[in-house]
Amino acid sequence: MRSSINRLVAGIFGAVYLLVGLLGFLVTGGVQFFGTDGGLLLGIFMVNPFHNVAHLLIGAVLLATALISLRAARTTNIVIGAAYLLLGIAGFFLAGTAANVLSLNTPDHFLHLASAIVLLGTGLGADRAVRRTATA
């Protein structure tokens, strides 16, 4: 993983999202699975059990692809980065509605957008020399 920025970022983000998913369950006792109001993780980020499961799945995929290959990590960084970009933007419109099944709040939106920037930026911009060498 050290030889690839994509693998390193996917591994770090994967581990962090797995940890966040697990910690989220500490604050969501009594919260409905798809509840629009959730518990506050770190006193800031709203989560419900569905949101926690999403974090666990995303973390597992990122970590697994980091361990598999550069191509897998790069593709995953791009796909998950794009999904987070969409979620970050859509979240502003979902908050306060019955469609907010992830129990998103404003800090969540900005965190998802920041994750999108890092994952997309890494996936699209890093490891160019490795890709050129591999295809040459």
Summary of the structure (lengths in Angstrom):
residues: 136
radius of gyration: 15.8
end to end distance: 21.8
largest distance: 56.2
contacts: 447
relative contact order: 0.18
helix: 68%
strand: 4%
